[in-house]
Amino acid sequence: MRAQAKLSHASDILAFRERYCKEVNCQIVHDSLTYGLELDAVPQAVTHEKMLVGSKQEFEEFVDRMNILGEKLGPMLLQFPKFNKFVMNENEFLRRLSIFLPRVKDLPTVRFVVEIRNKPWLTERLLDVLRENRVALALSDTSFMPRPWEQKLDLITTDFVYVRWLGDRKGIERETTTWDKVTVDRTEDLQRWVDLFQNIRRRTADLKIYAYANNHYQGHGPGTVKLLWDLYKSP
C-alpha cells in the first residue's frame, strides 16, 4: 500500500510517517514501510518542464534531500508524461535518457525507475538503455499502457521489479470519488499479476518486487493490497 502525499523534503516525509502511524496505530508500518518517490512531483522540472536537459541542480538537490530516509528509501520513479510528437519524439527521448541515466547508475543509496506513457516507445531500444544503466521499467496496470502479459518483450531490466496498479482514472471517477471501499472487481487481473510475480521468483528467487496500489485501481488501495496478498498466499 502506498500512502501518497506531495512532500518536497525528506523531513516532511518523516513527519508524515509519524502522523500516519499514529493514526492507524500500527507499529509494523513504522518499522517496515519503504518510501517510493516520484520525480514527476518533486521536482517536476526534471521530467516535465526541462525534460532531462539542464536539470542537474534540481535533480541533485532532490536526491540529497531524500537520502535522509536512509534504508527506508525505496526506488525513485522518473514518471514522464505522454509526450506530444511536436514536443518530443522517441529518438530524442532515448537520446536524452541515454545522457541522463549514467549519472544515476552507480549512486550508492538510490535506485531509479522509468515510467513512460507513450505506448509505441515500449521497445527493445528503451529496454537496452535501462539495462545498461541498472534502471527498472515501471510495469503498470492502467488504461494507456499494455500489461506485461499483453506483449512479448522481457520487461525485467535490473535486479528489482516495480509495479503500479493505476486503473482507469476517468472510468472509476464516474462511479466513486470517496475511495473508502472496493467498487471494481479486479480479482482476475490481480491473479495474473500473482502468476507473474511467482514466475519472476522462480526465475530469480532474490529479485525484489515493489508494488504500489492507487485508489483508482479498484476504489480502495488497501483493499487491492489485501486481495493481492490473499491471492498470493492461496495454494
Buried (B, 14 or more C-beta within 10 A) or exposed (E): BBBEEEBEEBEBBBEBBEEBBEEEEEEEBBEEBEBBBBBBBBBBBBBBEBBBEEBEEBBEEBBEBBBEBEEBBBBBBBBBBEBEEEEBBBEEBBEBBBEBBEEBEEEEEBBBBBBBBBEEBBEEEBBEBBBEBBBBBBBBBBEEBBBBEEEEEEBBBBEBBBBBBBBBBEEBEEEBEEBEEBBBEBEEBBBBBBEBBEEBEEEEEEBBBBBBBBBBBBBBBBBBBBBBEEBBEEE
